[in-house]
Amino acid sequence: MTPRLVLVIASLTLREIVRRRILWVLLALSLVSVVLVGWGVERLVSTAREQGVEELEIRIGVSQVLILIAFMFSFVLAMSAAFLSAPAIASDVESGTVLAMLARPLRRVDLIVGRWLGLAIMVTGYAALSGLLATAVVGQVSGHVPPQPVVAVGFLALQSIVVLTIALTLGTRLPSIAAGAITVVLFGLGWFAGVLGNIAIAFDAAPLAGGADVVRVLIPTDGLWRGVIYGLEPPVVLLAAAGRNIEAMQANPFFASAPPPLPFVAWSVGWIVLVLCAGVVLFRRREL
Amino acid sequence: MIPAAIETHGLRKVYGRTLALDELDLRVEPGEVFGFLGPNGAGKTTAVKLLLGLARPTSGSGLVLGRPLGDREARRRIGYLPEMFRYQPWLSAHEVLALHAELAGLPRGSREPEIGRVLALAGLGARGRDRMGGFSKGMQQRLGLAAALLGDPALVVLDEPTSALDPLGRKDVRAIIREARERGSAVLLNSHLLGEVERLCDRVAIVNRGSVIAAGALGDLLGEPAVRLRVSDLPAGDETLARFGPTAREGDWLTIRPLDPARIPDVVAAVVAVGGRVHAVDPARRSLEDAFLDLVRGADPRADGLPGDDAATVSGSSR
């Protein structure tokens, strides 16, 4: 791998996203969403206050709305990551653009890692900007600030990087549409397994929980989504949850009482590296 | 000793059940323009991809600029215009060349003047800042040519470099290729346009259905010179012309092959001396097209069409 060439490809990828107006469309849509969220939360809070709802209850309500908003953002971000990354290699191969580039002293690993780096910078930047902006706006209109917004944004970005890595790797061998579609299905499967697994725990259905756990390890997006929730969950909710049937509450896909365990986070990072390496091997073997 | 620009031994490529290239033995000397000629799907592009390391040979070996196939060090000194040329539509022509200069590892200080030089060479001097998305196919091909010539590569590989160009553009490309040769580059020109190869190449190889069916200097492939005359009033059974060489009559046309071009006036004088009238004189040399068609037909009786006809292609082998 040649770091100079990886950076050349990464900056080319970022330039492509900016030039093709994808970034601007996403930013404009996010801005509209944030404005709508701010307006909606403001209406919600003022109506509740007019009706004499206690401030603590309002805060709890707003915190749950914020988690729902984060879910929407995570979904948008994952879809954007899938559909930006699937063609990153695939469409260059389909169009033949890659032929002239790979005839230069550019290794295939440089191309893939460079593409990955550019996309990862894009989704992380987008997650940070839209996530922190939404948090700030909600904080401004309601007074509720989540305990660890940076942790939430970090997990949001990591989740999207997992999605982009799947799409990029699939795109080394599959046409871009197929790679994008499979990635979306896998992402949905991961989320579904997470919900199902928690319900299984709540109902003590061990084999189902085991099966769901396997999927959650193979597709770590849902586990990382729990990290986003944990960063947004106010201590008062956790306090209220303590002493109750915590396992039953875990079945709620919008609740997390603890951050994802460190080994799981480490596994997720290792998973990204492994899948990316698989992409490099697959692409190296491909005849152009 | 300076190594050959390209040297291959028994290079063979099989895709699934299709033989795309069979036992290619090729040698291209430094500073030579070598024509690689064949119908569509004959294996020309496959050969180029093997040389550049874009595909792996099933068997055989080769050296490019003295290094193994696909070697990065060699790729630094190769310029390549793919047959399926496409460049990032959201970049300007100048930016595409800057990207390629960066990928090729051209020294930073020399990049700008070099980009300016090749843009002007390809006739795109005034369009450098325009986005590729607005370029016609012909202009994109010109840009591809400029990219291939960036940094004076020791070897320039051009895969059908004039497929999208009008006659004027083709003339420009011929001048560009000649200039590249003068600057010391070896050029491998893949083409099914015979006129192009005939005008440019020092040596050619003709490939059909994955195999080289003829190779050598252009003069050797074209055979001996001849003369064609359109005559009338030539007395029947007159043997005067037989002394110049074997003659053949087809309607009004009389062909003598072989014939030293210097003897053409003597032939005309002889025809007139026996009372014949000369309407036209065509100092004919067998065209490359004739030679090519003879060879391709000889190798494959089904290949009856002109180059590019489906009958002469190997299905699915052009990658």
Chai-1 contact restraints between the chains, C-beta under 6 A:
chainA,res_idxA,chainB,res_idxB,connection_type,confidence,min_distance_angstrom,max_distance_angstrom,comment,restraint_id
A,V8,B,E102,contact,1.0,0.0,6.0,A-B,restraint_1
A,R19,B,W90,contact,1.0,0.0,6.0,A-B,restraint_2
A,R20,B,W90,contact,1.0,0.0,6.0,A-B,restraint_3
A,S95,B,R86,contact,1.0,0.0,6.0,A-B,restraint_4
A,G96,B,P82,contact,1.0,0.0,6.0,A-B,restraint_5
A,G96,B,M84,contact,1.0,0.0,6.0,A-B,restraint_6
A,G96,B,R86,contact,1.0,0.0,6.0,A-B,restraint_7
A,T97,B,R86,contact,1.0,0.0,6.0,A-B,restraint_8
A,L99,B,P82,contact,1.0,0.0,6.0,A-B,restraint_9
A,A100,B,P82,contact,1.0,0.0,6.0,A-B,restraint_10
A,A103,B,L52,contact,1.0,0.0,6.0,A-B,restraint_11
A,A103,B,Y80,contact,1.0,0.0,6.0,A-B,restraint_12
A,R104,B,L103,contact,1.0,0.0,6.0,A-B,restraint_13
A,R104,B,A104,contact,1.0,0.0,6.0,A-B,restraint_14
A,P105,B,R72,contact,1.0,0.0,6.0,A-B,restraint_15
A,P105,B,R75,contact,1.0,0.0,6.0,A-B,restraint_16
A,P105,B,R76,contact,1.0,0.0,6.0,A-B,restraint_17
A,L106,B,L103,contact,1.0,0.0,6.0,A-B,restraint_18
A,E287,B,A55,contact,1.0,0.0,6.0,A-B,restraint_19
A,L288,B,L54,contact,1.0,0.0,6.0,A-B,restraint_20
